Amino acid sequence: MGGGNGTAVTEFVLLGFSGYSSLRGPLFWGVLLVYLVTLLGNSLIILLTLADAALRSPMYFFLRHFSGLEILYTTTVVPRMLADLLSSCPTILPASCFTQLYFFSLFGIAECGLLTAMAYDRYAAICRPLHYSTVMNPGACVCLLGACYLMGIITSTSYSILVFTLPFHGTNIIHHFLCDILPVLSLASASTFRGEVGNLVITIAFILTPFSLIIVSYACILVTILGVATSQGRRKVFSTCSSHLFVVTLFFGTGIVAYMRLGTGSSQARDQILALFYSVVTPMFNPFVYTLRNKEVTGAMRRLVKKYLWSP
């Protein structure tokens, strides 16, 4: 809980990496490069899954929307972060801080739900192939996607209102590069217990639970493959599953460590490093993990290049 009896806060200072002045230049160019690769990779997935008729299965429906979410999710953070790295005193208005916190929560929760839906889709395709077309019909896919966004909208709206109806007086320094839940809560000049409990509940419901379901889904897939596949097929599945699980673990694991606690006090440097991974680095990995090992996607890429760049 922040200071109690000062004047009402009219702007926040995003301290971010201000204490590491020698790293701000390299960090700026590094984050910019990662962001551009993220935009390019995820945009390419969206283009391929829309343009190629071979990529019309539920898996690519979810992958397309997941790539769109990745772009939205990282865009709520990176442009502002880049501008602040060039500023000597990066400030943000409360309304802008509220907006960033809201959309960061919305897209993050929706992404957790969509990753779970993607894991269930793979489970249904491999472990329940006879029922796959019935279970994962177009209507069910749209409903799952809508549920992911609806969870994000309802949860982020409720929680953002709870946070920003708290009084903020006195100190206005956010020890982070974005308006995240716990750093903002720590500045409130009233009891933040409800906000801290809400954060813990959200973490369990939308980070820990989806992560557990994804692990169970992949475990079932591996058990099924071990029972029916050839040794070459097993190696392929192990390779694909391990790369998927690496990115999923990186995203969910850093989120669990960052948010799975009751209280707002924590290591500021640690929280910022964790946030860099789940908001900036992981979205860059996903296009490579979900496409480079996928023959259908690489085939669609070759057809697209041949059609528009190498056509006579």
Wavefront OBJ file of the C-alpha trace (Angstrom):
o trace
v 0.000 0.000 0.000
v 1.363 3.383 -1.019
v 1.426 6.653 0.825
v -1.865 7.789 2.235
v -2.392 11.543 2.680
v -0.652 13.281 -0.246
v -2.279 14.945 -3.228
v -4.148 12.823 -5.751
v -1.899 11.338 -8.412
v -2.318 13.012 -11.821
v 0.344 10.969 -13.610
v 2.476 7.911 -12.992
v 6.198 7.531 -13.632
v 7.130 4.223 -15.266
v 10.575 3.772 -13.788
v 11.242 0.619 -15.794
v 14.918 0.233 -16.661
v 15.886 3.786 -15.673
v 18.437 2.440 -13.199
v 20.304 0.681 -16.010
v 21.191 3.654 -18.198
v 24.082 1.843 -19.914
v 21.701 -0.919 -21.063
v 18.917 1.291 -22.384
v 20.393 1.617 -25.890
v 21.057 -2.110 -26.435
v 17.722 -2.944 -24.794
v 15.883 -0.561 -27.137
v 17.349 -2.126 -30.282
v 16.974 -5.651 -28.922
v 13.303 -5.194 -28.020
v 12.625 -3.442 -31.339
v 14.155 -6.357 -33.261
v 12.168 -8.920 -31.268
v 8.964 -6.916 -31.814
v 9.497 -6.679 -35.581
v 10.175 -10.424 -35.808
v 7.020 -11.058 -33.751
v 4.899 -8.885 -36.042
v 6.354 -10.425 -39.196
v 6.118 -14.042 -38.033
v 2.580 -13.851 -36.673
v 1.329 -11.786 -39.624
v 2.745 -14.438 -41.967
v 0.813 -17.157 -40.133
v -2.408 -15.147 -40.437
v -1.789 -14.582 -44.160
v -0.980 -18.239 -44.869
v -3.973 -19.645 -42.984
v -6.293 -17.229 -44.795
v -4.804 -17.632 -48.283
v -4.173 -21.380 -48.505
v -7.134 -23.745 -48.814
v -5.092 -26.592 -47.296
v -4.958 -24.757 -43.964
v -8.643 -24.871 -43.106
v -8.708 -27.328 -40.203
v -9.614 -26.305 -36.626
v -5.913 -26.374 -35.703
v -5.150 -23.581 -38.167
v -8.306 -21.696 -37.221
v -7.021 -21.516 -33.645
v -3.453 -20.841 -34.771
v -4.586 -17.878 -36.881
v -6.469 -16.286 -34.016
v -3.655 -17.095 -31.613
v -1.224 -15.222 -33.880
v -3.584 -12.255 -33.944
v -3.760 -12.312 -30.158
v 0.027 -12.435 -29.927
v 0.274 -9.269 -32.014
v -2.321 -7.477 -29.880
v -0.818 -8.726 -26.610
v 2.743 -7.617 -27.315
v 1.581 -4.347 -28.927
v -0.022 -3.257 -25.651
v 3.479 -3.282 -24.129
v 6.301 -2.826 -26.632
v 5.578 0.518 -28.397
v 5.147 2.258 -25.045
v 8.246 0.526 -23.672
v 10.352 1.640 -26.652
v 9.190 5.246 -26.253
v 9.977 5.161 -22.529
v 13.480 3.801 -23.171
v 14.156 6.971 -25.182
v 12.686 9.261 -22.504
v 14.565 10.688 -19.537
v 11.386 10.753 -17.405
v 8.713 8.407 -18.803
v 5.293 9.388 -17.459
v 1.840 8.001 -18.161
v -1.610 9.421 -17.390
v -3.888 7.356 -15.124
v -6.354 6.848 -18.001
v -3.582 5.519 -20.247
v -2.300 3.319 -17.430
v -5.824 1.955 -16.906
v -6.132 1.251 -20.642
v -2.818 -0.607 -20.811
v -3.602 -2.686 -17.719
v -7.066 -3.530 -19.097
v -5.958 -4.704 -22.536
v -2.842 -6.444 -21.235
v -5.054 -8.482 -18.881
v -7.725 -9.078 -21.531
v -5.361 -10.375 -24.210
v -3.287 -12.336 -21.690
v -6.315 -14.181 -20.287
v -7.715 -14.805 -23.777
v -4.339 -16.191 -24.858
v -4.242 -18.595 -21.913
v -7.690 -19.850 -22.871
v -6.781 -20.181 -26.538
v -3.617 -22.161 -25.774
v -5.812 -24.548 -23.784
v -8.254 -24.846 -26.697
v -5.350 -25.584 -29.065
v -4.082 -28.338 -26.753
v -7.582 -29.829 -26.553
v -7.846 -29.739 -30.349
v -4.612 -31.760 -30.648
v -5.841 -34.153 -27.937
v -9.130 -34.721 -29.780
v -7.363 -35.217 -33.131
v -4.850 -37.778 -31.834
v -6.603 -39.481 -28.921
v -10.221 -39.368 -30.184
v -9.859 -39.386 -33.997
v -13.223 -41.070 -34.675
v -15.092 -38.296 -32.860
v -12.840 -35.412 -33.929
v -15.008 -34.011 -36.731
v -18.039 -34.067 -34.436
v -16.346 -32.588 -31.375
v -14.337 -29.917 -33.213
v -16.967 -28.786 -35.715
v -16.904 -25.143 -36.934
v -19.569 -24.080 -34.456
v -17.657 -25.555 -31.522
v -14.459 -23.811 -32.642
v -16.199 -20.436 -32.806
v -17.765 -21.020 -29.377
v -14.385 -21.900 -27.848
v -12.812 -18.803 -29.373
v -15.679 -16.614 -28.172
v -15.413 -18.081 -24.668
v -11.705 -17.175 -24.546
v -12.411 -13.545 -25.411
v -15.459 -13.395 -23.137
v -13.420 -14.646 -20.167
v -10.812 -11.992 -20.904
v -13.332 -9.171 -21.251
v -15.335 -9.999 -18.117
v -12.312 -10.651 -15.909
v -10.187 -7.719 -17.056
v -13.130 -5.299 -16.884
v -14.085 -6.337 -13.352
v -10.540 -6.354 -12.042
v -9.453 -3.121 -13.749
v -12.445 -1.299 -12.270
v -11.588 -2.716 -8.834
v -7.992 -1.477 -9.109
v -8.651 1.980 -10.498
v -11.478 2.852 -8.127
v -8.876 2.710 -5.345
v -7.484 6.088 -4.214
v -3.962 6.950 -5.364
v -2.263 9.673 -3.312
v 1.356 10.518 -2.684
v 3.909 8.357 -4.466
v 3.401 7.853 -8.196
v 6.469 5.818 -9.197
v 5.707 2.441 -10.794
v 8.774 0.225 -10.566
v 8.048 -1.485 -13.849
v 8.057 -0.822 -17.601
v 4.287 -1.352 -17.883
v 1.143 -0.775 -15.859
v 0.829 -4.305 -14.528
v -1.561 -5.325 -11.778
v 0.706 -5.735 -8.759
v 2.992 -2.701 -9.331
v -0.072 -0.458 -9.692
v -1.781 -1.994 -6.652
v 1.295 -1.274 -4.534
v 0.737 2.490 -5.019
v -2.858 2.540 -3.754
v -3.387 4.503 -0.557
v -6.153 2.200 0.735
v -6.340 -1.486 1.589
v -5.397 -3.631 -1.399
v -6.397 -6.963 0.145
v -9.338 -7.530 -2.208
v -7.149 -6.700 -5.175
v -4.430 -9.097 -4.014
v -6.941 -11.900 -3.461
v -8.462 -11.173 -6.868
v -5.033 -11.393 -8.475
v -4.408 -14.765 -6.817
v -7.806 -16.109 -7.921
v -7.227 -14.931 -11.504
v -3.776 -16.532 -11.535
v -5.150 -19.879 -10.363
v -8.149 -19.769 -12.713
v -6.520 -18.474 -15.894
v -2.829 -19.379 -15.627
v -2.321 -22.369 -13.311
v -5.475 -24.275 -14.340
v -4.992 -23.893 -18.133
v -1.332 -24.849 -17.775
v -2.305 -28.002 -15.868
v -4.914 -28.918 -18.516
v -2.364 -28.421 -21.306
v 0.159 -30.674 -19.546
v -2.517 -33.367 -19.100
v -3.514 -33.079 -22.788
v 0.057 -33.515 -23.985
v 0.593 -36.403 -21.569
v -2.433 -38.185 -23.069
v -1.116 -37.495 -26.571
v 2.276 -38.973 -25.727
v 0.717 -42.084 -24.158
v -1.448 -42.607 -27.247
v 1.455 -42.143 -29.659
v 3.683 -44.538 -27.715
v 1.051 -47.221 -28.157
v 0.520 -46.957 -31.921
v 3.305 -45.052 -33.688
v 6.514 -46.311 -35.274
v 9.859 -45.280 -33.815
v 10.210 -42.595 -36.498
v 6.717 -41.317 -35.766
v 7.462 -41.252 -32.065
v 10.589 -39.173 -32.605
v 8.621 -36.702 -34.706
v 5.860 -36.374 -32.115
v 8.354 -36.060 -29.246
v 10.196 -33.339 -31.157
v 7.001 -31.418 -31.905
v 5.512 -31.819 -28.422
v 8.744 -30.852 -26.678
v 9.035 -27.623 -28.679
v 5.383 -26.767 -28.007
v 5.761 -27.533 -24.305
v 8.911 -25.411 -24.110
v 7.067 -22.285 -25.261
v 3.965 -23.083 -23.187
v 6.101 -23.633 -20.073
v 8.037 -20.423 -20.702
v 4.816 -18.399 -21.026
v 2.836 -19.972 -18.191
v 5.820 -20.621 -15.921
v 6.982 -17.011 -15.887
v 3.384 -15.889 -15.375
v 2.896 -18.232 -12.418
v 6.113 -17.053 -10.748
v 5.189 -13.395 -11.335
v 1.555 -13.491 -10.169
v 1.121 -16.523 -7.892
v 1.448 -14.703 -4.595
v -0.623 -12.832 -2.032
v 0.896 -9.392 -1.594
v 2.443 -6.684 -3.761
v 6.013 -6.759 -2.462
v 8.573 -8.528 -4.629
v 11.911 -8.162 -6.372
v 11.408 -5.394 -8.923
v 14.258 -6.566 -11.167
v 12.948 -10.141 -11.142
v 9.403 -9.063 -12.014
v 10.617 -6.992 -14.956
v 12.737 -9.837 -16.328
v 9.784 -12.225 -16.025
v 7.514 -9.689 -17.744
v 10.025 -9.354 -20.591
v 9.776 -13.086 -21.196
v 5.987 -13.505 -21.124
v 5.116 -10.237 -22.898
v 7.976 -9.732 -25.380
v 10.135 -12.838 -25.905
v 7.575 -15.675 -25.970
v 5.382 -14.113 -28.718
v 8.466 -14.140 -30.968
v 9.044 -17.884 -30.476
v 5.521 -19.045 -31.250
v 5.546 -18.568 -35.062
v 8.745 -20.610 -35.323
v 7.623 -23.360 -32.961
v 4.170 -23.805 -34.493
v 5.158 -23.503 -38.177
v 8.776 -24.392 -38.973
v 8.243 -28.053 -37.994
v 4.894 -28.155 -39.802
v 5.058 -29.480 -43.370
v 1.599 -28.143 -44.249
v 2.551 -24.590 -43.272
v 5.959 -24.681 -44.971
v 4.271 -26.118 -48.069
v 1.728 -23.288 -48.028
v 4.586 -20.814 -47.704
v 6.325 -22.268 -50.774
v 3.094 -22.156 -52.782
v 2.490 -18.542 -51.781
v 6.026 -17.504 -52.743
v 5.801 -19.382 -56.039
v 2.440 -17.847 -56.873
v 3.241 -14.206 -56.124
v 7.031 -13.926 -56.434
v 8.202 -16.585 -58.877
v 5.242 -16.738 -61.228
v 6.227 -16.117 -64.870
l 1 2 3 4 5 6 7 8 9 10 11 12 13 14 15 16 17 18 19 20 21 22 23 24 25 26 27 28 29 30 31 32 33 34 35 36 37 38 39 40 41 42 43 44 45 46 47 48 49 50 51 52 53 54 55 56 57 58 59 60 61 62 63 64 65 66 67 68 69 70 71 72 73 74 75 76 77 78 79 80 81 82 83 84 85 86 87 88 89 90 91 92 93 94 95 96 97 98 99 100 101 102 103 104 105 106 107 108 109 110 111 112 113 114 115 116 117 118 119 120 121 122 123 124 125 126 127 128 129 130 131 132 133 134 135 136 137 138 139 140 141 142 143 144 145 146 147 148 149 150 151 152 153 154 155 156 157 158 159 160 161 162 163 164 165 166 167 168 169 170 171 172 173 174 175 176 177 178 179 180 181 182 183 184 185 186 187 188 189 190 191 192 193 194 195 196 197 198 199 200 201 202 203 204 205 206 207 208 209 210 211 212 213 214 215 216 217 218 219 220 221 222 223 224 225 226 227 228 229 230 231 232 233 234 235 236 237 238 239 240 241 242 243 244 245 246 247 248 249 250 251 252 253 254 255 256 257 258 259 260 261 262 263 264 265 266 267 268 269 270 271 272 273 274 275 276 277 278 279 280 281 282 283 284 285 286 287 288 289 290 291 292 293 294 295 296 297 298 299 300 301 302 303 304 305 306 307 308 309 310 311 312
